[in-house]
Amino acid sequence: MNAPGDILLVSCYEPGYQPLALASLAAFLKKAGYAPVCLDLAVESLERVGVDRLRRARLVAISVPMHTAMVLGLRVAERMRDINPTAHVCFFGLYAHLNAALLRRRGAASAERPLADSVFGPECEEFLVELADTLREERDPPRLSTTAKGLHRLPFLPPERQGLPPLDRYARLLVGEERRVTGYVEGTRGCLYLCRHCPIPPFYHGRFFAVPADLVVDDIRQQIAAGARHIVFGDPDFLNSPKHGIGIARRMHADHPAVTFSFTAKVEHILTHRSIFPELATLGCVFMVSAIESLSDRVLQVLDKRHTGADVYTAIDIVRGAGISLRPTFVAFTPWTTLEDYVALCEFISSSRLEHEVDPVQLAIRLLIPPGSLLADRPELAPFLTPGPFDERSLTFAWTHPDPRMDRLYETVAGLAEEAARVGENPAITFARMHDIAAAMAGRPPIATLDRAQVQAPGRAPPPRLSEPWFCCAQPTRTQLGPSPDAERSSDG
């Protein structure tokens, strides 16, 4: 177990970033004397390791922090069962926790064993070291989820990024014609809030842990030394602990004043902490993401978002007033979203001139309800669930909209978004097409949009954005799923 390649750590997708989950686990394993090999299938192929080495691996740990990674991870596990039937296959991360029952019972094509021999949620680094110890000593390995041992605070270690693909293989920050290499850190893990559609609360239950500031700052430094000129704070909510987050940003800016950053925070936190946004701009924040999800107060109430549709307009004014771009995310299709709500969302994007601050795929996001979701047992959802068992192919509880037009609209705009991403269409033009489709379906006049002269006018550089869009809480399209685990690509562009 101590030889290089005895332990293989596999990342399937961490939305465009060098995988922190692998870097953190690698640090724990190396401290314990192991020599794990890391593989990121977002930019590499299984063949990079070599079939002979894959056959020798004794432990294969697959990171699945989100739905897309889980879908791809199932393919990886099936492939590994074919190549190396005796390897101990482990899944870890948020979606491993949510899909633990499925992973334990789903059989592989080449064996009667479950697809996963062990399943762990987040905060599992120490438990995976225990698993490696057990396999090395040839004892019976555990078959537990992390939650069976209790949620606990890790003794965090500096991430071990040696052995991962270089940062320039990943998403870039686009600023005009400039393409800045991007790094990724997390100042906190977990979240204080219990938004019902989010995959985080079923594991963290309203708790979060602050990663020591010195450790985060050191990780930022090592990524800047590796070429990063922009840092993404990947905390579920950067403002769960504003003093902690701003303290790290201040230290980064003092040492590297030319390096920019971005983060994610709730609308509620934008309103509560509005006074800090001018300072965030001076420290180098160029944009932030906020999960607005909907303008419908009914939908927001069901999702327990703790903000209203009217709050969204105030939040945009606060962020833009500080000179920071706000990039909203939406769950555009839910069982409670009416066609009128959808048209209102289109009108909001147009009237707020968000065509270059929203990725078009956001208007094709359909609510995902994984096992363990806080929505799964809600009475508001029950009337819309499709009869039958959990859909193991899509890894979500299937639901049908009460208005058939909305399901047709979803299929139409999802296909449009997929095609537009494939050909690189200007987002403003894609939005105009989506707006026209929605308005026509509702029998409404066309929605005023940026005309082509405005879209293509010279000197009108769009706000800073990442080259790979963020999406969550939705079943991914073929474009979002990306390549098969055997394909190799660069996500820069």
BALO-690706 format. One record per residue (C-alpha): x, z, y; residue number from 1. Coordinates in nm, 4 decimals. Example, Ala and Ser with C-alpha at 12.3 -4.5 7.8 and 13.67 -1.06 7.14 Angstrom:
2
R;u;w;v;num
R;1.2300;0.7800;-0.4500;1
R;1.3670;0.7140;-0.1060;2
***
This chain:
493
R;u;w;v;num
R;0.0000;0.0000;0.0000;1
R;0.2970;0.0355;0.2352;2
R;0.4199;-0.3235;0.2105;3
R;0.3303;-0.5705;0.4885;4
R;0.0046;-0.7415;0.3938;5
R;-0.1214;-0.4715;0.1575;6
R;-0.3681;-0.3927;0.4356;7
R;-0.5349;-0.6843;0.6152;8
R;-0.7303;-0.6140;0.9353;9
R;-0.9726;-0.8924;1.0285;10
R;-1.1524;-0.9456;1.3588;11
R;-1.4265;-1.2084;1.3605;12
R;-1.5252;-1.2029;1.7275;13
R;-1.4824;-0.9712;2.0263;14
R;-1.6388;-1.1849;2.2953;15
R;-1.3349;-1.3803;2.4057;16
R;-1.0876;-1.0909;2.4134;17
R;-0.7834;-0.9886;2.2137;18
R;-0.9462;-0.7488;1.9623;19
R;-0.9022;-0.3886;2.0753;20
R;-1.0699;-0.2639;1.7565;21
R;-0.7818;-0.4051;1.5498;22
R;-0.5168;-0.2827;1.7946;23
R;-0.6540;0.0723;1.7801;24
R;-0.6830;0.0819;1.4007;25
R;-0.3365;-0.0733;1.3600;26
R;-0.1892;0.2078;1.5706;27
R;-0.3365;0.4758;1.3429;28
R;-0.2273;0.2972;1.0260;29
R;0.1282;0.2392;1.1507;30
R;0.1602;0.6029;1.2535;31
R;0.0643;0.6922;0.8932;32
R;0.3403;0.4695;0.7566;33
R;0.1425;0.1553;0.6741;34
R;0.2250;-0.2025;0.7788;35
R;-0.1107;-0.3746;0.8389;36
R;-0.1369;-0.7462;0.9089;37
R;-0.3890;-0.8408;1.1795;38
R;-0.5920;-1.1605;1.1799;39
R;-0.8320;-1.2726;1.4534;40
R;-1.0605;-1.5464;1.3256;41
R;-1.1779;-1.6246;1.6785;42
R;-0.8472;-1.8046;1.7336;43
R;-0.6821;-1.8159;1.3883;44
R;-0.7689;-1.9097;1.0312;45
R;-0.7515;-1.7196;0.7038;46
R;-0.4902;-1.9701;0.5942;47
R;-0.2449;-1.8321;0.8525;48
R;-0.1962;-1.5333;0.6239;49
R;-0.1543;-1.7572;0.3221;50
R;-0.3593;-1.7592;0.0040;51
R;-0.0866;-1.5805;-0.1950;52
R;-0.0798;-1.2922;0.0524;53
R;-0.4599;-1.2799;0.0607;54
R;-0.4532;-1.2389;-0.3158;55
R;-0.2107;-0.9479;-0.2863;56
R;-0.4079;-0.7550;-0.0229;57
R;-0.5394;-0.4249;-0.1531;58
R;-0.7510;-0.3295;0.1497;59
R;-0.9346;-0.5766;0.3739;60
R;-1.0980;-0.4112;0.6769;61
R;-1.3387;-0.6359;0.8711;62
R;-1.4266;-0.5417;1.2299;63
R;-1.7906;-0.6060;1.3266;64
R;-1.8649;-0.4607;1.6734;65
R;-2.1485;-0.7033;1.7466;66
R;-2.4056;-0.9244;1.5772;67
R;-2.2062;-1.2469;1.5926;68
R;-1.9071;-1.0742;1.4337;69
R;-2.1334;-0.9371;1.1601;70
R;-2.2689;-1.2815;1.0726;71
R;-1.9169;-1.4217;1.0528;72
R;-1.7877;-1.1112;0.8731;73
R;-2.0278;-1.1688;0.5844;74
R;-1.8732;-1.5137;0.5358;75
R;-1.5239;-1.3616;0.5412;76
R;-1.6165;-1.0992;0.2812;77
R;-1.7654;-1.3612;0.0496;78
R;-1.4524;-1.5732;0.0848;79
R;-1.2280;-1.2734;0.0139;80
R;-1.4304;-1.1881;-0.2974;81
R;-1.3592;-1.5410;-0.4212;82
R;-0.9884;-1.5304;-0.3379;83
R;-0.9157;-1.1667;-0.4275;84
R;-1.1921;-1.0025;-0.6345;85
R;-0.9964;-0.6764;-0.6759;86
R;-0.9398;-0.6078;-0.3048;87
R;-1.1221;-0.3135;-0.1498;88
R;-1.3390;-0.4708;0.1232;89
R;-1.4376;-0.2468;0.4127;90
R;-1.6584;-0.3188;0.7144;91
R;-1.6254;-0.1083;1.0302;92
R;-1.7830;-0.1045;1.3756;93
R;-2.1282;-0.0738;1.5322;94
R;-2.2888;-0.3443;1.3219;95
R;-2.1355;-0.2115;1.0032;96
R;-2.3145;0.1146;1.0754;97
R;-2.6432;-0.0641;1.1464;98
R;-2.6190;-0.2833;0.8356;99
R;-2.4680;-0.0270;0.5970;100
R;-2.7537;-0.0432;0.3450;101
R;-2.7387;-0.4220;0.3332;102
R;-2.3605;-0.4265;0.2909;103
R;-2.3728;-0.1862;-0.0009;104
R;-2.6394;-0.3698;-0.1972;105
R;-2.5658;-0.7358;-0.1224;106
R;-2.3800;-0.8908;-0.4141;107
R;-2.0988;-1.1398;-0.3788;108
R;-2.1175;-1.4790;-0.5471;109
R;-1.8164;-1.4088;-0.7684;110
R;-1.8856;-1.0490;-0.8674;111
R;-2.1524;-0.7916;-0.9270;112
R;-1.9985;-0.5548;-0.6725;113
R;-2.1594;-0.4993;-0.3329;114
R;-2.0191;-0.7149;-0.0571;115
R;-1.8590;-0.4045;0.0976;116
R;-1.6878;-0.1281;-0.0979;117
R;-1.6812;0.1003;0.2094;118
R;-1.8714;0.0992;0.5374;119
R;-1.7748;0.2836;0.8566;120
R;-1.9215;0.2949;1.2048;121
R;-1.7136;0.3248;1.5235;122
R;-1.4682;0.6125;1.5839;123
R;-1.3480;0.5534;1.2294;124
R;-0.9716;0.5119;1.2639;125
R;-0.8847;0.8429;1.0979;126
R;-1.1300;0.7786;0.8153;127
R;-0.9764;0.4386;0.7455;128
R;-0.6328;0.6011;0.7228;129
R;-0.7862;0.8399;0.4666;130
R;-0.9230;0.5385;0.2799;131
R;-0.5760;0.3780;0.2723;132
R;-0.4285;0.7058;0.1458;133
R;-0.6887;0.7214;-0.1285;134
R;-0.6208;0.3646;-0.2411;135
R;-0.2461;0.4238;-0.2354;136
R;-0.2893;0.7298;-0.4570;137
R;-0.5294;0.5345;-0.6791;138
R;-0.8067;0.7856;-0.6348;139
R;-1.1740;0.6885;-0.6126;140
R;-1.2252;0.5695;-0.2534;141
R;-1.5072;0.7021;-0.0336;142
R;-1.8230;0.4975;0.0079;143
R;-1.9505;0.6639;0.3207;144
R;-2.0465;0.5644;0.6719;145
R;-1.8645;0.7484;0.9481;146
R;-2.1896;0.9167;1.0460;147
R;-2.1949;1.0925;0.7102;148
R;-1.8886;1.2823;0.8324;149
R;-2.0251;1.3414;1.1809;150
R;-1.9559;1.1772;1.5147;151
R;-1.6344;1.3203;1.6548;152
R;-1.3762;1.2637;1.9262;153
R;-1.0649;1.0786;1.8126;154
R;-0.7105;1.1839;1.8977;155
R;-0.6664;0.8473;2.0705;156
R;-0.3411;0.6558;2.0255;157
R;-0.1937;0.3713;2.2349;158
R;-0.3283;0.0429;2.0926;159
R;-0.0789;-0.1494;1.8785;160
R;-0.1023;-0.5081;2.0059;161
R;0.2087;-0.6413;1.8347;162
R;0.0997;-0.8804;1.5629;163
R;-0.2141;-0.9954;1.7479;164
R;-0.2356;-1.3467;1.8949;165
R;-0.1015;-1.3648;2.2533;166
R;-0.3384;-1.3075;2.5442;167
R;-0.3212;-1.6697;2.6538;168
R;-0.5173;-1.7656;2.3418;169
R;-0.8243;-1.5883;2.4780;170
R;-1.0775;-1.6191;2.7606;171
R;-0.9445;-1.6672;3.1147;172
R;-1.0744;-1.5583;3.4521;173
R;-1.1726;-1.8713;3.6436;174
R;-1.1091;-1.8413;4.0183;175
R;-1.1478;-2.1832;4.1742;176
R;-0.8906;-2.4008;3.9968;177
R;-0.6928;-2.0972;3.8785;178
R;-0.7189;-1.9727;3.5206;179
R;-0.5901;-1.6167;3.4923;180
R;-0.4825;-1.4671;3.1614;181
R;-0.7144;-1.1745;3.0866;182
R;-0.6584;-0.8380;2.9225;183
R;-0.9168;-0.5955;2.7867;184
R;-0.9352;-0.2142;2.7809;185
R;-1.1970;0.0557;2.7299;186
R;-1.1882;0.3697;2.9414;187
R;-1.4808;0.5209;2.7520;188
R;-1.6538;0.4782;2.4171;189
R;-2.0247;0.5256;2.3641;190
R;-2.2917;0.5669;2.6301;191
R;-2.5068;0.8353;2.7911;192
R;-2.8213;0.6265;2.7706;193
R;-3.0717;0.5331;2.5030;194
R;-3.1819;0.1806;2.5919;195
R;-3.3959;0.0918;2.2915;196
R;-3.2678;-0.2630;2.2373;197
R;-2.8989;-0.1670;2.2532;198
R;-2.6912;-0.1270;1.9331;199
R;-2.4955;0.1684;2.0776;200
R;-2.7565;0.4517;2.0791;201
R;-2.8282;0.4423;1.7024;202
R;-2.4690;0.5563;1.6505;203
R;-2.3697;0.7545;1.9610;204
R;-2.7119;0.9121;2.0323;205
R;-2.6478;0.9436;2.4056;206
R;-2.2861;1.0642;2.3799;207
R;-1.9686;0.9076;2.5136;208
R;-1.5994;0.9885;2.4961;209
R;-1.3447;0.9314;2.7726;210
R;-1.0206;0.7724;2.6583;211
R;-0.7258;0.9563;2.8226;212
R;-0.6449;0.7860;3.1522;213
R;-0.2702;0.7777;3.0843;214
R;-0.3300;0.5919;2.7598;215
R;-0.5574;0.3340;2.9297;216
R;-0.3129;0.2809;3.2162;217
R;-0.0255;0.2331;2.9711;218
R;-0.2301;-0.0214;2.7763;219
R;-0.3065;-0.2067;3.1012;220
R;0.0658;-0.2117;3.1779;221
R;0.1568;-0.3568;2.8410;222
R;-0.1027;-0.6315;2.8775;223
R;0.0150;-0.7142;3.2297;224
R;0.3697;-0.7317;3.0923;225
R;0.2310;-0.9794;2.8355;226
R;0.0920;-1.2012;3.1110;227
R;-0.2512;-1.0573;3.2029;228
R;-0.3571;-1.1029;3.5653;229
R;-0.7136;-0.9808;3.5204;230
R;-0.8381;-0.6771;3.3272;231
R;-1.1847;-0.6448;3.1775;232
R;-1.3069;-0.2863;3.1441;233
R;-1.5168;-0.3200;2.8306;234
R;-1.6831;0.0221;2.8518;235
R;-2.0547;0.0004;2.7674;236
R;-2.0994;0.1439;3.1190;237
R;-1.7972;0.1866;3.3481;238
R;-1.9974;0.4263;3.5661;239
R;-2.0940;0.6694;3.2908;240
R;-1.7913;0.8547;3.4270;241
R;-1.7260;0.7068;3.7738;242
R;-1.4433;0.9492;3.8601;243
R;-1.2605;0.8567;3.5393;244
R;-1.3072;0.4820;3.5833;245
R;-1.2181;0.4684;3.9517;246
R;-0.9157;0.6870;3.8890;247
R;-0.7828;0.4321;3.6393;248
R;-0.8610;0.1437;3.8763;249
R;-0.6733;0.3172;4.1588;250
R;-0.3649;0.3654;3.9434;251
R;-0.3758;0.0054;3.8251;252
R;-0.4068;-0.1238;4.1816;253
R;-0.1222;0.0954;4.3048;254
R;0.1124;-0.0456;4.0409;255
R;-0.0224;-0.4029;4.0272;256
R;-0.2079;-0.4856;4.3514;257
R;-0.2469;-0.8555;4.2654;258
R;-0.4263;-0.7875;3.9349;259
R;-0.8056;-0.8100;3.9486;260
R;-1.0647;-0.6466;3.7242;261
R;-1.4296;-0.6530;3.6196;262
R;-1.6660;-0.4077;3.4517;263
R;-2.0220;-0.3483;3.3296;264
R;-2.2715;-0.0931;3.4686;265
R;-2.6446;-0.0225;3.4712;266
R;-2.8694;-0.1101;3.7658;267
R;-2.9497;0.2611;3.7872;268
R;-2.5799;0.3388;3.8365;269
R;-2.5406;0.0712;4.1035;270
R;-2.8120;0.2396;4.3057;271
R;-2.6840;0.5927;4.2416;272
R;-2.3199;0.5145;4.3185;273
R;-2.3688;0.2521;4.5882;274
R;-2.1100;0.4133;4.8159;275
R;-1.8186;0.3377;4.5807;276
R;-1.8582;-0.0398;4.5686;277
R;-1.6593;-0.1188;4.8859;278
R;-1.3643;0.0738;4.7403;279
R;-1.4005;-0.1042;4.4053;280
R;-1.3693;-0.4341;4.5927;281
R;-1.0515;-0.3214;4.7709;282
R;-0.9072;-0.2138;4.4340;283
R;-0.9480;-0.5677;4.2994;284
R;-1.2944;-0.5851;4.1427;285
R;-1.4089;-0.9468;4.1658;286
R;-1.7255;-0.9284;3.9595;287
R;-1.9376;-0.6929;3.7546;288
R;-2.1924;-0.7427;3.4771;289
R;-2.5248;-0.5617;3.4710;290
R;-2.7845;-0.5759;3.1954;291
R;-3.0866;-0.6456;3.4135;292
R;-3.2711;-0.7792;3.1053;293
R;-3.6028;-0.8512;3.2802;294
R;-3.7926;-0.8337;3.6078;295
R;-4.1090;-0.7271;3.4260;296
R;-4.1726;-0.3554;3.4651;297
R;-4.3657;-0.3632;3.1373;298
R;-4.0661;-0.5027;2.9470;299
R;-3.8242;-0.2674;3.1234;300
R;-4.0427;0.0287;3.0293;301
R;-4.0556;-0.0676;2.6610;302
R;-3.6759;-0.1135;2.6569;303
R;-3.6304;0.2172;2.8448;304
R;-3.3965;0.0573;3.0975;305
R;-3.4633;0.3195;3.3686;306
R;-3.4886;0.0683;3.6491;307
R;-3.7649;-0.1499;3.7926;308
R;-3.7823;-0.5144;3.8833;309
R;-3.7689;-0.4203;4.2524;310
R;-3.4480;-0.2221;4.1902;311
R;-3.2740;-0.5413;4.0820;312
R;-3.2939;-0.6935;4.4300;313
R;-3.1488;-0.3779;4.5832;314
R;-2.8662;-0.3735;4.3291;315
R;-2.7721;-0.7339;4.4090;316
R;-2.7631;-0.6547;4.7816;317
R;-2.5370;-0.3519;4.7208;318
R;-2.2874;-0.5387;4.5054;319
R;-2.2805;-0.8564;4.7128;320
R;-2.2589;-0.6508;5.0303;321
R;-1.9314;-0.5084;4.9015;322
R;-1.7953;-0.8581;4.8386;323
R;-1.8305;-0.8377;4.4593;324
R;-2.0128;-1.0942;4.2456;325
R;-2.2937;-0.9574;4.0260;326
R;-2.3378;-1.1413;3.6946;327
R;-2.6720;-1.0351;3.5421;328
R;-2.7561;-1.0545;3.1743;329
R;-3.1113;-1.0950;3.0471;330
R;-3.3204;-1.0646;2.7360;331
R;-3.5408;-1.3522;2.8421;332
R;-3.7617;-1.3582;2.5308;333
R;-3.9292;-1.0421;2.4040;334
R;-4.2758;-0.9923;2.2511;335
R;-4.3915;-0.8465;2.5859;336
R;-4.2498;-1.1197;2.8129;337
R;-4.5253;-1.3490;2.9358;338
R;-4.4803;-1.7108;3.0370;339
R;-4.5467;-1.5976;3.3943;340
R;-4.2645;-1.3416;3.3586;341
R;-4.0296;-1.6159;3.2432;342
R;-4.1197;-1.8420;3.5348;343
R;-4.0672;-1.5456;3.7702;344
R;-3.7204;-1.5004;3.6220;345
R;-3.6446;-1.8674;3.6892;346
R;-3.7684;-1.8288;4.0470;347
R;-3.5518;-1.5178;4.0868;348
R;-3.2369;-1.7029;3.9756;349
R;-3.3155;-1.9832;4.2188;350
R;-3.4177;-1.7716;4.5196;351
R;-3.1197;-1.5368;4.4754;352
R;-2.8790;-1.8312;4.4356;353
R;-2.7544;-1.7009;4.1023;354
R;-2.6958;-2.0409;3.9444;355
R;-2.3205;-1.9782;3.9342;356
R;-2.3433;-1.6060;3.8567;357
R;-2.5620;-1.6312;3.5458;358
R;-2.4625;-1.8181;3.2330;359
R;-2.7432;-2.0612;3.1335;360
R;-2.7498;-1.9130;2.7824;361
R;-2.8989;-1.5995;2.9397;362
R;-3.2298;-1.7841;2.9744;363
R;-3.2216;-1.8509;2.5994;364
R;-3.1634;-1.4940;2.4815;365
R;-3.4188;-1.3742;2.2263;366
R;-3.4537;-1.0045;2.1465;367
R;-3.2575;-0.9006;1.8393;368
R;-3.3865;-0.6069;1.6335;369
R;-3.1200;-0.5041;1.3816;370
R;-3.1769;-0.2327;1.1222;371
R;-3.1532;0.1077;1.2843;372
R;-3.2656;-0.0260;1.6225;373
R;-3.4531;0.2289;1.8333;374
R;-3.7199;-0.0402;1.8765;375
R;-3.7825;-0.0917;1.5053;376
R;-4.0321;0.1927;1.4691;377
R;-4.1883;0.1711;1.8148;378
R;-4.5673;0.1184;1.8165;379
R;-4.5258;-0.1411;2.0927;380
R;-4.3381;-0.3669;1.8491;381
R;-4.5532;-0.3289;1.5380;382
R;-4.8185;-0.5922;1.6259;383
R;-4.5544;-0.8641;1.6623;384
R;-4.3345;-0.8111;1.3562;385
R;-4.3471;-1.0941;1.1064;386
R;-4.4861;-0.9753;0.7716;387
R;-4.2300;-0.9463;0.4964;388
R;-3.8947;-0.7811;0.4341;389
R;-3.5978;-0.7599;0.6678;390
R;-3.4453;-1.1052;0.7203;391
R;-3.1028;-1.0744;0.5572;392
R;-3.0036;-1.4243;0.6672;393
R;-3.0371;-1.3587;1.0404;394
R;-2.9752;-0.9800;1.0134;395
R;-3.2758;-0.8995;1.2270;396
R;-3.6392;-0.8015;1.1934;397
R;-3.8320;-1.1206;1.2632;398
R;-4.1028;-1.1188;1.5284;399
R;-4.3470;-1.3748;1.6664;400
R;-4.4634;-1.3973;2.0250;401
R;-4.8409;-1.3602;2.0759;402
R;-4.8311;-1.6673;2.3016;403
R;-4.7194;-1.9681;2.0908;404
R;-4.5970;-2.1396;2.4070;405
R;-4.3208;-1.8799;2.4388;406
R;-4.1826;-1.9520;2.0925;407
R;-4.1883;-2.3248;2.1724;408
R;-4.0198;-2.2580;2.5054;409
R;-3.7482;-2.0561;2.3338;410
R;-3.6682;-2.3354;2.0907;411
R;-3.6538;-2.5864;2.3764;412
R;-3.4310;-2.3914;2.6162;413
R;-3.2052;-2.2655;2.3350;414
R;-3.1371;-2.6246;2.2336;415
R;-3.0853;-2.7231;2.5956;416
R;-2.8374;-2.4383;2.6535;417
R;-2.6487;-2.5277;2.3382;418
R;-2.6172;-2.8920;2.4330;419
R;-2.5207;-2.8099;2.7931;420
R;-2.2427;-2.5803;2.6705;421
R;-2.1184;-2.8489;2.4334;422
R;-2.0845;-3.1139;2.7048;423
R;-1.9772;-2.8774;2.9853;424
R;-2.2727;-2.9451;3.2121;425
R;-2.2750;-2.7857;3.5580;426
R;-2.4749;-2.4586;3.5207;427
R;-2.6894;-2.5325;3.8273;428
R;-2.8070;-2.8578;3.6696;429
R;-2.8819;-2.6817;3.3403;430
R;-3.0852;-2.4184;3.5222;431
R;-3.2797;-2.6852;3.7109;432
R;-3.3762;-2.8452;3.3792;433
R;-3.4786;-2.5086;3.2316;434
R;-3.6812;-2.4229;3.5407;435
R;-3.8642;-2.7554;3.5261;436
R;-3.9530;-2.7060;3.1584;437
R;-4.0871;-2.3535;3.2145;438
R;-4.2852;-2.4448;3.5264;439
R;-4.4405;-2.7478;3.3588;440
R;-4.5401;-2.5438;3.0540;441
R;-4.7078;-2.2880;3.2827;442
R;-4.8795;-2.5602;3.4867;443
R;-4.6867;-2.4535;3.7960;444
R;-4.5191;-2.6657;4.0670;445
R;-4.1472;-2.7347;4.0216;446
R;-3.9188;-2.4476;4.1201;447
R;-3.6920;-2.5128;4.4171;448
R;-3.3318;-2.5389;4.2963;449
R;-2.9918;-2.6356;4.4309;450
R;-2.9873;-3.0128;4.4707;451
R;-2.7028;-3.2198;4.3301;452
R;-2.5353;-3.2542;4.6694;453
R;-2.5145;-2.8748;4.6986;454
R;-2.3981;-2.8419;4.3394;455
R;-2.1174;-3.0939;4.3737;456
R;-2.0168;-3.0355;4.7374;457
R;-1.6386;-3.0080;4.7803;458
R;-1.5030;-2.6701;4.8851;459
R;-1.7880;-2.4761;4.7252;460
R;-1.5940;-2.2878;4.4596;461
R;-1.8181;-2.0851;4.2282;462
R;-1.7718;-1.7069;4.2116;463
R;-1.5067;-1.5744;3.9693;464
R;-1.6163;-1.5742;3.6072;465
R;-1.4762;-1.5624;3.2565;466
R;-1.4349;-1.8832;3.0614;467
R;-1.6379;-1.7395;2.7728;468
R;-1.9896;-1.6132;2.8528;469
R;-2.1108;-1.2720;2.7452;470
R;-2.4344;-1.2399;2.5501;471
R;-2.5880;-0.9542;2.3575;472
R;-2.9108;-0.8315;2.1983;473
R;-2.9907;-1.1782;2.0683;474
R;-2.9664;-1.3905;1.7615;475
R;-2.6732;-1.6257;1.8361;476
R;-2.7091;-2.0001;1.8484;477
R;-2.4749;-2.2313;1.6583;478
R;-2.2617;-2.2661;1.9715;479
R;-2.2320;-1.8895;2.0086;480
R;-2.1402;-1.8484;1.6442;481
R;-1.8466;-2.0788;1.6954;482
R;-1.6416;-2.2026;1.4017;483
R;-1.6497;-2.1062;1.0411;484
R;-1.3905;-1.8466;0.9368;485
R;-1.1684;-2.1330;0.8202;486
R;-1.1661;-2.3138;1.1535;487
R;-0.9036;-2.2649;1.4209;488
R;-0.9752;-2.2930;1.7913;489
R;-0.8708;-2.1725;2.1333;490
R;-1.1387;-1.9904;2.3315;491
R;-0.9634;-2.0782;2.6590;492
R;-1.2258;-2.3167;2.7859;493
***
